[in-house]
Structure formats: C-alpha cells, structure tokens
Amino acid sequence: MYSREGCHLCDVVKDTLRQMEGEAEFQWQVVDIDGDPELREKFNEEVPVVFIDGRKAFKYHMDGRQFLRALAGRESTGGVS
C-alpha cells in the first residue's frame, strides 16, 4: 500500500486491511511515498494505492469485501507468489 502521513483516506484503507487480515491469508506493507521522490511524483495525487501481486487494485478507497474478491481472483488465476 502506497501512503503518506496525515492522509485520512490512507488511515481508512489501513484499518480495512487490518480488519481483513482475519478473513484471508495475505501480507501487506505500507510504503510512504514522501520518502522517495520518484514515488511521490508517481502517486502524489492517488494515495492511498493498494497493489496486489504488483498490480494496482485500488486507489483512494477500498471495500474489504472487494479486496477479498480480488485476492480470491488472484488465487484462481495462478497469480499467487
């Protein structure tokens, strides 16, 4: 998840990811875009951005059930890494 400090939408998505941890097996990490000029330029107006297996899956908002469906779709297509 690409994020930045002081981003309310980022906090909401982080909370959703924490809630979904009990629903499915996945690992996630937060990358602060402000710590990298290249990431800041690329995602400055898009945070929060959630990637699943290197592919952009959500930006700005993320529903927990939609996230679980995206994870399930990844598994059914053999994209688990």
N, C-alpha and C positions, 0 to 999 in steps of 0.2 A: 504494500500500500504506500503510495506516494502521498505525503502530507506536509504540513508545516505547523509550527507553533502558532497558537492563537486562532486556529481555524475551527469554527464551531461545527461545520459540516464534517470535518475530519474527525472530531471527537465523537460525533454521532455514528459514523461508519466504524470507528474503532470499537465502540460499545456493541454494535451489531456483530462484529467479528468475534468479540469475546463471548457473546451470547450463543453464537453458532458453534463455538468450539465443542460444546457438549452434544451437538447434533450430528456432527460428521468429523472424520479424521482429516485434518489439514494443518499445515504450519503457515504462519504468516509473520511478517516483519514490517516495521514502519521505516520508511526512508524519508528523512527530512530534506525536501528539495532545496531549501535555503542553504544547505551545507555544500551544494555543488552547483556552480554557475550554469553548467550545461543542463542539469535537471530543472533548475529554476527557470531557465529560458524556455524549455520544452513544456513544462507543466504548470507554469505560473498561474494561468487562468483556469486550470482544470481541476485542481485539488479539491477533494480527495480523488485519487485514481486507484482502483484496485485491479491488479493483474492476476490472472490465473494461468499458470504454466507459460508465463512470458507474453500472454496476450491480454490486451486491455479488455476488461469485462464490465467495469462500472466506472462512472465518474460522477462527481457531485453527490449522488445519493445511491444507496444500496439497500434493497429489501432483503432481509435474511432468508426468506423462502426462495427468492430468485437466485440468491447466492448458492444455496444448496442445490437448486436445479442445475445451475451452471457447473457446479462440481460434479454432479451425477452425469451430466453430459460429457464432461471431460473423461470420466472413467469409462463410459460406454464406447468412446471412440478410440480408446487405447492411449490416450494422452497422459496417463499417469507417469510421473517421473520420480 
